[in-house]
Amino acid sequence: MELADVLVKPLLTEKTTFLKDAARQVVFYVHPGANKIEVRRAVEKVFDVKVEAVRIVRRAPLARERQGRVVGRKPGWKKAYVTLGRDDKIEFFEGV
């Protein structure tokens, strides 16, 4: 898998903003087939930072029900919590 395909997009919520400030962690949606080693290499290459640890969380697709009948599926996703080195930082909104 190409490193450009591993990181889908950053996840920017209240919780992830708190994690970024308190625990030096950033959160990304990642490709469903990516593993920790690929995520580490992609973040280090794209953002030029040192990665200490990577944790991956996966949610399976869910059945969408309406009035008791299954009418479709909600897509699953995979996200990675990336802990950065002591002096490293990733800013998504610089100069805003």
PyRosetta script that sets phi, psi and omega in degrees:
from pyrosetta import init, pose_from_sequence

init()
pose = pose_from_sequence("MELADVLVKPLLTEKTTFLKDAARQVVFYVHPGANKIEVRRAVEKVFDVKVEAVRIVRRAPLARERQGRVVGRKPGWKKAYVTLGRDDKIEFFEGV")
pose.set_psi(1, 137.5)
pose.set_omega(1, 178.7)
pose.set_phi(2, -72.4)
pose.set_psi(2, 146.3)
pose.set_omega(2, -179.6)
pose.set_phi(3, -64.7)
pose.set_psi(3, -29.5)
pose.set_omega(3, 179.3)
pose.set_phi(4, -68.8)
pose.set_psi(4, -22.6)
pose.set_omega(4, -178.8)
pose.set_phi(5, -88.6)
pose.set_psi(5, -12.8)
pose.set_omega(5, -173.8)
pose.set_phi(6, -70.7)
pose.set_psi(6, -51.8)
pose.set_omega(6, -178.3)
pose.set_phi(7, -85.8)
pose.set_psi(7, 119.2)
pose.set_omega(7, -180.0)
pose.set_phi(8, -84.3)
pose.set_psi(8, -56.7)
pose.set_omega(8, 178.1)
pose.set_phi(9, -167.2)
pose.set_psi(9, 155.8)
pose.set_omega(9, 175.3)
pose.set_phi(10, -75.2)
pose.set_psi(10, 149.8)
pose.set_omega(10, 177.3)
pose.set_phi(11, -100.1)
pose.set_psi(11, 115.1)
pose.set_omega(11, -175.7)
pose.set_phi(12, -115.7)
pose.set_psi(12, 99.7)
pose.set_omega(12, 177.3)
pose.set_phi(13, -132.9)
pose.set_psi(13, 178.7)
pose.set_omega(13, 176.7)
pose.set_phi(14, -61.9)
pose.set_psi(14, -43.3)
pose.set_omega(14, -178.8)
pose.set_phi(15, -64.3)
pose.set_psi(15, -44.3)
pose.set_omega(15, -178.9)
pose.set_phi(16, -70.5)
pose.set_psi(16, -30.4)
pose.set_omega(16, 175.0)
pose.set_phi(17, -66.2)
pose.set_psi(17, -40.6)
pose.set_omega(17, 176.1)
pose.set_phi(18, -63.5)
pose.set_psi(18, -42.7)
pose.set_omega(18, 178.6)
pose.set_phi(19, -62.3)
pose.set_psi(19, -38.2)
pose.set_omega(19, -179.5)
pose.set_phi(20, -63.4)
pose.set_psi(20, -40.5)
pose.set_omega(20, -178.8)
pose.set_phi(21, -77.8)
pose.set_psi(21, -41.5)
pose.set_omega(21, -172.4)
pose.set_phi(22, -87.5)
pose.set_psi(22, -39.2)
pose.set_omega(22, -170.5)
pose.set_phi(23, -120.0)
pose.set_psi(23, 9.1)
pose.set_omega(23, -179.1)
pose.set_phi(24, 56.2)
pose.set_psi(24, 39.5)
pose.set_omega(24, 178.9)
pose.set_phi(25, -115.5)
pose.set_psi(25, 142.1)
pose.set_omega(25, 171.1)
pose.set_phi(26, -121.7)
pose.set_psi(26, 152.8)
pose.set_omega(26, -174.5)
pose.set_phi(27, -122.0)
pose.set_psi(27, 134.0)
pose.set_omega(27, 179.7)
pose.set_phi(28, -129.0)
pose.set_psi(28, 143.2)
pose.set_omega(28, 161.9)
pose.set_phi(29, -75.3)
pose.set_psi(29, 134.1)
pose.set_omega(29, -177.8)
pose.set_phi(30, -124.2)
pose.set_psi(30, 165.3)
pose.set_omega(30, 178.4)
pose.set_phi(31, -61.1)
pose.set_psi(31, 139.5)
pose.set_omega(31, -177.2)
pose.set_phi(32, -60.6)
pose.set_psi(32, -22.0)
pose.set_omega(32, 179.6)
pose.set_phi(33, -96.2)
pose.set_psi(33, 2.6)
pose.set_omega(33, -176.9)
pose.set_phi(34, -79.4)
pose.set_psi(34, 147.5)
pose.set_omega(34, 175.5)
pose.set_phi(35, -115.0)
pose.set_psi(35, -179.7)
pose.set_omega(35, -174.6)
pose.set_phi(36, -62.5)
pose.set_psi(36, -38.9)
pose.set_omega(36, -178.1)
pose.set_phi(37, -65.8)
pose.set_psi(37, -43.1)
pose.set_omega(37, 178.8)
pose.set_phi(38, -66.2)
pose.set_psi(38, -38.7)
pose.set_omega(38, 178.4)
pose.set_phi(39, -64.8)
pose.set_psi(39, -44.1)
pose.set_omega(39, 179.0)
pose.set_phi(40, -59.1)
pose.set_psi(40, -48.7)
pose.set_omega(40, -179.2)
pose.set_phi(41, -63.3)
pose.set_psi(41, -40.0)
pose.set_omega(41, -178.7)
pose.set_phi(42, -66.2)
pose.set_psi(42, -44.9)
pose.set_omega(42, -179.4)
pose.set_phi(43, -66.0)
pose.set_psi(43, -42.6)
pose.set_omega(43, -179.9)
pose.set_phi(44, -64.0)
pose.set_psi(44, -37.6)
pose.set_omega(44, -178.6)
pose.set_phi(45, -76.9)
pose.set_psi(45, -44.6)
pose.set_omega(45, -175.1)
pose.set_phi(46, -70.8)
pose.set_psi(46, -42.9)
pose.set_omega(46, -173.4)
pose.set_phi(47, -104.0)
pose.set_psi(47, -3.4)
pose.set_omega(47, 178.0)
pose.set_phi(48, 55.2)
pose.set_psi(48, 54.2)
pose.set_omega(48, 178.4)
pose.set_phi(49, -130.5)
pose.set_psi(49, 167.7)
pose.set_omega(49, 175.4)
pose.set_phi(50, -99.8)
pose.set_psi(50, 126.9)
pose.set_omega(50, -178.5)
pose.set_phi(51, -100.6)
pose.set_psi(51, 127.3)
pose.set_omega(51, 178.2)
pose.set_phi(52, -87.4)
pose.set_psi(52, -43.8)
pose.set_omega(52, -175.7)
pose.set_phi(53, -151.7)
pose.set_psi(53, 155.1)
pose.set_omega(53, 176.7)
pose.set_phi(54, -133.5)
pose.set_psi(54, 129.2)
pose.set_omega(54, 172.9)
pose.set_phi(55, -119.2)
pose.set_psi(55, 137.2)
pose.set_omega(55, -177.4)
pose.set_phi(56, -118.1)
pose.set_psi(56, 135.6)
pose.set_omega(56, 178.3)
pose.set_phi(57, -121.0)
pose.set_psi(57, 135.2)
pose.set_omega(57, -179.0)
pose.set_phi(58, -125.5)
pose.set_psi(58, 136.9)
pose.set_omega(58, 172.8)
pose.set_phi(59, -118.4)
pose.set_psi(59, 127.6)
pose.set_omega(59, -179.1)
pose.set_phi(60, -73.5)
pose.set_psi(60, 155.5)
pose.set_omega(60, 175.0)
pose.set_phi(61, -61.0)
pose.set_psi(61, 145.6)
pose.set_omega(61, -178.9)
pose.set_phi(62, -115.6)
pose.set_psi(62, 149.5)
pose.set_omega(62, 175.7)
pose.set_phi(63, -76.0)
pose.set_psi(63, 134.2)
pose.set_omega(63, 176.3)
pose.set_phi(64, -94.8)
pose.set_psi(64, 123.0)
pose.set_omega(64, -177.2)
pose.set_phi(65, -113.9)
pose.set_psi(65, 144.2)
pose.set_omega(65, 174.9)
pose.set_phi(66, -139.3)
pose.set_psi(66, 120.1)
pose.set_omega(66, -178.5)
pose.set_phi(67, 54.9)
pose.set_psi(67, 39.9)
pose.set_omega(67, 175.6)
pose.set_phi(68, 84.6)
pose.set_psi(68, -5.8)
pose.set_omega(68, -179.1)
pose.set_phi(69, -107.0)
pose.set_psi(69, 144.9)
pose.set_omega(69, 176.0)
pose.set_phi(70, -81.0)
pose.set_psi(70, 118.7)
pose.set_omega(70, -176.7)
pose.set_phi(71, -115.4)
pose.set_psi(71, -0.4)
pose.set_omega(71, -179.9)
pose.set_phi(72, 171.0)
pose.set_psi(72, -165.0)
pose.set_omega(72, -179.4)
pose.set_phi(73, -134.6)
pose.set_psi(73, 140.9)
pose.set_omega(73, 169.3)
pose.set_phi(74, -88.3)
pose.set_psi(74, 132.6)
pose.set_omega(74, -175.6)
pose.set_phi(75, -68.8)
pose.set_psi(75, 148.6)
pose.set_omega(75, 174.1)
pose.set_phi(76, -84.9)
pose.set_psi(76, 171.6)
pose.set_omega(76, 178.4)
pose.set_phi(77, -150.2)
pose.set_psi(77, 168.5)
pose.set_omega(77, 177.5)
pose.set_phi(78, -136.2)
pose.set_psi(78, 132.4)
pose.set_omega(78, 178.2)
pose.set_phi(79, -131.8)
pose.set_psi(79, 155.5)
pose.set_omega(79, -176.4)
pose.set_phi(80, -123.7)
pose.set_psi(80, 130.2)
pose.set_omega(80, 172.3)
pose.set_phi(81, -94.9)
pose.set_psi(81, 114.8)
pose.set_omega(81, -175.1)
pose.set_phi(82, -108.8)
pose.set_psi(82, 120.2)
pose.set_omega(82, 176.6)
pose.set_phi(83, -92.7)
pose.set_psi(83, 124.7)
pose.set_omega(83, -177.0)
pose.set_phi(84, -90.3)
pose.set_psi(84, 164.9)
pose.set_omega(84, 176.7)
pose.set_phi(85, -65.4)
pose.set_psi(85, 170.9)
pose.set_omega(85, -173.5)
pose.set_phi(86, -59.7)
pose.set_psi(86, -41.3)
pose.set_omega(86, -175.9)
pose.set_phi(87, -101.8)
pose.set_psi(87, 2.3)
pose.set_omega(87, -176.1)
pose.set_phi(88, -92.4)
pose.set_psi(88, 154.1)
pose.set_omega(88, -176.9)
pose.set_phi(89, -154.6)
pose.set_psi(89, 141.6)
pose.set_omega(89, 174.9)
pose.set_phi(90, -119.2)
pose.set_psi(90, 121.9)
pose.set_omega(90, 178.0)
pose.set_phi(91, -110.1)
pose.set_psi(91, 122.3)
pose.set_omega(91, -179.7)
pose.set_phi(92, -88.4)
pose.set_psi(92, -27.3)
pose.set_omega(92, -178.0)
pose.set_phi(93, -122.3)
pose.set_psi(93, 69.3)
pose.set_omega(93, 178.9)
pose.set_phi(94, -79.1)
pose.set_psi(94, 133.9)
pose.set_omega(94, 175.8)
pose.set_phi(95, 75.7)
pose.set_psi(95, 15.9)
pose.set_omega(95, 179.7)
pose.set_phi(96, -96.2)
pose.dump_pdb("model.pdb")
